[in-house]
Amino acid sequence: MSVPPSSHSPSASPNASGAPSATGGARPHCTAPPVIAHRGDGAPVATLFPENTSAAELDAVRHGASMMNVDVRWTADNVPVALHDATLDRTTTAAGHGVAVLSVTAAQFTALWAKNNDGTPYPGHIHPQTLAQLLSAVRGTGLPLVIQMEADPFAPGGAGQSSISGLAAVIEDAGYAGRTVVGGWNAADVRAFAGAAPGVRTALIREALSPSAAPSASTVTATGVHILYIDYLGVTAALVASWRQAGLVVWVWTPAYPPQWSALRTAGVDAIATNWVPSYVQWAGGSCPATLT
């Protein structure tokens, strides 16, 4: 997700001490929305695991994440891989600037090394993964996973319905269909995926830098989804009420600080995606389980 650095991608953890936060166990009566681990350990600091890797997802689970979250794009041979950017240079050791993921095969992609989320070298040795590899590694957690289609398969250079069907097949083969939500920025992509995998929940993703840019309930429901996954800057209590009245579940991304989390809890959102899972769980007083409906 493209976000302004001032609010969506903070350079310092909201935990002022810098120390790891205690997570506690899941509480029977949660008063805070479940937390989605944005790209796993999504925070742009070098002490965490590279984003969109199973290592990052599993670390977020250890810190109390309610749901995992991974971005997906496709390679030249039409394999879905765990990657946010259209190019490889920020998060992998691919040589050159602006190397497109669509220009490499899955084998070439997974032979690279992952970098820190801020683009600096990662001190460990972690390869970027195909979606199938990541699903295999996280399957034992039992937690729901939000998969974001960051690429539009029907755009020039994409493989269209073949990419959508391949994504559905990977999820089904991994045994994750019942625990996955697949989101897309494009209504046509979401409809295409729903047609290929009618048993998998879908979400419409929207960026909205102010409430005036937020979609109406009718616009969202017209896509056939039941989940709106929206930029938190576009959310008000009145909008949340209108979306929920239309039968929608409302998730938001990616607030970083407790005052923002508190305001969103008051507004009535159903889940919050953040880069700071340990601090969120500490603020919430424990881990809150998520139920996909």
C-alpha positions as CSV (number, residue, x, y, z in Angstrom):
1,M,0.0,0.0,0.0
2,S,1.4,3.4,-0.8
3,V,1.3,5.6,2.3
4,P,2.5,9.0,3.4
5,P,5.6,8.6,5.6
6,S,4.2,11.0,8.2
7,S,1.5,8.7,9.4
8,H,1.2,5.4,7.6
9,S,4.9,4.4,7.7
10,P,6.5,5.7,10.9
11,S,10.2,5.6,11.4
12,A,10.0,4.8,15.1
13,S,8.0,2.3,17.1
14,P,5.1,3.7,19.2
15,N,6.7,1.8,22.1
16,A,8.9,4.6,23.4
17,S,11.2,2.3,25.3
18,G,12.1,0.4,22.1
19,A,11.9,-2.9,24.1
20,P,9.8,-5.8,23.0
21,S,6.2,-5.6,24.3
22,A,4.7,-8.4,26.3
23,T,1.8,-9.9,24.4
24,G,-0.2,-12.0,27.0
25,G,-2.7,-14.6,25.9
26,A,-5.9,-14.3,24.0
27,R,-8.6,-12.8,26.2
28,P,-12.2,-14.1,26.3
29,H,-13.8,-10.6,26.2
30,C,-11.7,-8.4,23.9
31,T,-12.3,-4.6,24.0
32,A,-10.0,-3.9,21.0
33,P,-10.4,-4.9,17.4
34,P,-8.3,-7.9,16.2
35,V,-4.9,-6.9,14.8
36,I,-3.7,-7.7,11.3
37,A,0.0,-8.0,10.9
38,H,0.7,-5.7,7.9
39,R,3.2,-7.7,5.7
40,G,4.1,-9.7,8.8
41,D,6.6,-7.6,10.7
42,G,5.9,-4.7,8.4
43,A,7.7,-2.0,10.3
44,P,10.5,-0.3,8.4
45,V,13.2,-1.0,10.8
46,A,16.2,-3.2,10.5
47,T,15.7,-5.2,13.7
48,L,12.7,-7.1,12.2
49,F,12.4,-9.8,9.6
50,P,12.0,-8.8,5.9
51,E,8.4,-8.0,5.0
52,N,6.3,-10.5,3.2
53,T,8.3,-13.5,4.3
54,S,7.2,-16.4,6.4
55,A,9.8,-15.4,9.0
56,A,8.0,-12.0,9.4
57,E,4.6,-13.6,9.5
58,L,5.6,-16.2,12.2
59,D,7.3,-13.5,14.3
60,A,4.1,-11.4,14.2
61,V,2.1,-14.5,15.3
62,R,4.5,-14.9,18.2
63,H,3.8,-11.4,19.2
64,G,0.1,-11.9,19.2
65,A,-1.2,-11.1,15.7
66,S,-4.8,-12.0,15.1
67,M,-4.4,-12.3,11.4
68,M,-1.5,-12.5,9.0
69,N,-1.2,-10.4,5.8
70,V,0.8,-10.9,2.6
71,D,1.0,-9.0,-0.7
72,V,1.0,-11.0,-4.0
73,R,2.3,-10.3,-7.4
74,W,3.1,-12.6,-10.4
75,T,6.4,-13.6,-12.0
76,A,7.1,-13.9,-15.7
77,D,6.1,-17.6,-15.6
78,N,2.8,-16.6,-13.8
79,V,3.7,-17.8,-10.3
80,P,2.2,-15.8,-7.4
81,V,5.0,-14.6,-5.1
82,A,5.0,-12.7,-1.8
83,L,6.0,-9.2,-2.8
84,H,4.5,-5.7,-2.5
85,D,6.4,-3.6,-5.0
86,A,6.2,-4.0,-8.8
87,T,10.0,-3.9,-8.8
88,L,12.6,-5.9,-6.9
89,D,15.3,-3.5,-5.8
90,R,13.8,-2.3,-2.5
91,T,13.2,-5.7,-0.9
92,T,15.6,-8.1,-2.7
93,T,19.2,-8.2,-3.9
94,A,18.2,-8.1,-7.5
95,A,20.9,-6.3,-9.5
96,G,20.0,-3.0,-11.1
97,H,17.3,-0.4,-10.5
98,G,13.6,-1.0,-11.4
99,V,13.8,-4.7,-12.2
100,A,10.2,-5.7,-12.6
101,V,9.0,-8.9,-10.9
102,L,7.2,-9.6,-14.2
103,S,10.7,-9.9,-15.9
104,V,11.9,-12.8,-13.7
105,T,10.8,-16.4,-13.2
106,A,9.8,-17.8,-9.9
107,A,13.1,-19.7,-9.7
108,Q,15.0,-16.5,-10.3
109,F,13.0,-14.6,-7.7
110,T,13.4,-17.2,-4.9
111,A,17.2,-17.4,-5.6
112,L,17.5,-13.8,-4.5
113,W,18.1,-12.7,-1.0
114,A,15.6,-10.6,0.9
115,K,16.5,-7.1,2.2
116,N,15.2,-5.2,5.2
117,N,12.0,-3.3,4.7
118,D,13.9,0.0,4.4
119,G,16.0,-1.4,1.6
120,T,19.2,-1.9,3.7
121,P,21.0,-5.3,3.7
122,Y,19.4,-7.9,6.0
123,P,22.1,-9.5,8.2
124,G,20.5,-12.9,8.0
125,H,19.9,-15.2,5.0
126,I,16.3,-15.2,4.0
127,H,15.1,-15.8,0.4
128,P,11.9,-14.2,-0.9
129,Q,9.2,-16.8,-1.4
130,T,6.5,-17.9,-3.7
131,L,3.0,-17.8,-2.1
132,A,2.9,-21.6,-2.0
133,Q,6.2,-21.6,0.0
134,L,4.9,-19.0,2.5
135,L,1.5,-20.8,3.0
136,S,3.3,-24.0,3.7
137,A,5.5,-22.4,6.3
138,V,2.6,-20.6,8.2
139,R,-0.1,-23.3,7.8
140,G,0.6,-24.6,11.3
141,T,-0.4,-21.3,13.0
142,G,-4.1,-21.9,12.2
143,L,-4.5,-18.1,11.9
144,P,-6.4,-16.4,9.1
145,L,-4.4,-14.8,6.3
146,V,-5.2,-11.7,4.2
147,I,-3.8,-11.9,0.7
148,Q,-3.6,-8.6,-1.2
149,M,-3.4,-8.7,-5.0
150,E,-1.1,-5.8,-5.5
151,A,-0.9,-6.3,-9.2
152,D,-3.8,-6.2,-11.7
153,P,-3.5,-9.4,-13.7
154,F,-5.6,-7.8,-16.5
155,A,-3.3,-4.8,-16.9
156,P,-0.8,-4.9,-19.9
157,G,1.8,-7.5,-19.3
158,G,-0.4,-9.6,-17.0
159,A,-1.8,-13.1,-17.7
160,G,-5.4,-12.2,-16.9
161,Q,-7.7,-15.0,-15.7
162,S,-4.8,-17.5,-15.8
163,S,-3.1,-15.6,-12.9
164,I,-6.4,-15.4,-11.0
165,S,-7.0,-19.1,-11.4
166,G,-3.4,-19.9,-10.5
167,L,-3.8,-17.9,-7.3
168,A,-7.0,-19.7,-6.4
169,A,-5.3,-23.1,-7.0
170,V,-2.3,-22.3,-4.8
171,I,-4.7,-21.3,-1.9
172,E,-6.8,-24.5,-2.4
173,D,-3.7,-26.8,-2.7
174,A,-2.3,-25.3,0.6
175,G,-5.6,-26.1,2.4
176,Y,-6.0,-22.4,3.2
177,A,-9.3,-21.7,1.4
178,G,-11.3,-21.6,4.6
179,R,-8.9,-19.3,6.4
180,T,-8.1,-16.8,3.6
181,V,-9.4,-13.4,2.6
182,V,-8.3,-12.2,-0.9
183,G,-8.4,-8.5,-1.4
184,G,-7.9,-6.4,-4.5
185,W,-7.8,-2.8,-5.5
186,N,-9.8,-3.3,-8.7
187,A,-13.4,-4.4,-8.5
188,A,-13.0,-6.5,-11.7
189,D,-10.1,-8.4,-10.2
190,V,-12.1,-9.2,-7.0
191,R,-15.0,-10.4,-9.1
192,A,-12.7,-12.5,-11.2
193,F,-11.2,-14.1,-8.1
194,A,-14.6,-14.7,-6.5
195,G,-15.7,-16.5,-9.7
196,A,-12.5,-18.7,-9.6
197,A,-12.8,-19.5,-5.9
198,P,-16.4,-19.0,-4.7
199,G,-15.5,-20.5,-1.3
200,V,-12.8,-17.9,-0.5
201,R,-13.8,-14.6,1.1
202,T,-13.0,-11.5,-0.7
203,A,-12.3,-7.8,0.2
204,L,-12.2,-4.5,-1.7
205,I,-9.1,-2.5,-0.8
206,R,-9.3,1.3,-1.0
207,E,-7.0,4.2,-0.3
208,A,-8.8,7.2,1.0
209,L,-6.7,10.1,2.4
210,S,-9.8,11.8,3.7
211,P,-13.4,10.8,4.4
212,S,-14.5,12.6,1.3
213,A,-12.6,10.0,-0.8
214,A,-14.1,7.0,0.9
215,P,-16.5,4.8,-1.1
216,S,-20.2,4.6,-0.4
217,A,-21.6,1.4,0.9
218,S,-23.4,0.8,-2.4
219,T,-20.2,1.1,-4.3
220,V,-18.6,-1.5,-2.2
221,T,-21.5,-4.0,-2.1
222,A,-21.8,-3.7,-5.9
223,T,-18.5,-5.6,-6.1
224,G,-20.0,-8.6,-4.2
225,V,-17.6,-8.4,-1.3
226,H,-18.5,-8.4,2.4
227,I,-15.2,-6.8,3.6
228,L,-14.0,-3.2,3.0
229,Y,-10.3,-2.9,3.7
230,I,-9.7,0.8,3.8
231,D,-7.0,3.5,4.6
232,Y,-7.7,4.6,8.1
233,L,-7.5,8.3,7.1
234,G,-10.8,7.9,5.2
235,V,-12.8,6.5,8.2
236,T,-15.3,8.2,10.4
237,A,-17.8,6.7,12.9
238,A,-20.7,7.8,10.6
239,L,-19.1,6.0,7.6
240,V,-18.4,2.9,9.6
241,A,-22.0,2.9,10.7
242,S,-23.2,3.2,7.1
243,W,-20.9,0.4,5.9
244,R,-21.9,-1.9,8.6
245,Q,-25.6,-1.2,8.1
246,A,-25.1,-2.4,4.6
247,G,-23.7,-5.7,5.9
248,L,-20.1,-4.9,5.4
249,V,-17.2,-5.8,7.7
250,V,-14.8,-2.8,8.0
251,W,-11.0,-3.3,8.3
252,V,-8.5,-0.4,8.3
253,W,-4.8,0.0,7.5
254,T,-2.2,1.1,8.7
255,P,-2.4,3.4,11.8
256,A,0.7,3.4,14.0
257,Y,-0.1,5.0,17.3
258,P,-2.4,4.3,20.3
259,P,-4.5,7.5,19.9
260,Q,-5.3,6.4,16.3
261,W,-6.2,2.8,17.5
262,S,-8.4,4.2,20.2
263,A,-10.3,6.5,17.8
264,L,-10.8,3.6,15.4
265,R,-12.0,1.3,18.1
266,T,-14.5,4.0,19.1
267,A,-15.6,4.4,15.5
268,G,-16.5,0.7,15.5
269,V,-14.1,-0.9,13.0
270,D,-13.8,-4.7,12.9
271,A,-10.0,-5.1,12.6
272,I,-6.9,-2.9,12.4
273,A,-3.8,-3.6,10.3
274,T,-0.6,-2.1,11.7
275,N,3.1,-2.4,11.3
276,W,3.5,-2.5,15.1
277,V,1.9,-5.7,16.4
278,P,3.7,-6.0,19.7
279,S,2.8,-2.4,20.7
280,Y,-0.8,-2.9,19.5
281,V,-1.2,-6.0,21.6
282,Q,0.3,-4.3,24.6
283,W,-2.1,-1.4,24.1
284,A,-5.0,-3.8,23.7
285,G,-4.1,-5.7,26.9
286,G,-3.6,-9.0,25.1
287,S,-4.2,-10.8,21.9
288,C,-7.8,-10.7,20.4
289,P,-8.7,-13.7,18.2
290,A,-10.2,-13.0,14.8
291,T,-13.2,-14.8,13.3
292,L,-13.9,-14.8,9.6
293,T,-17.6,-14.5,8.9
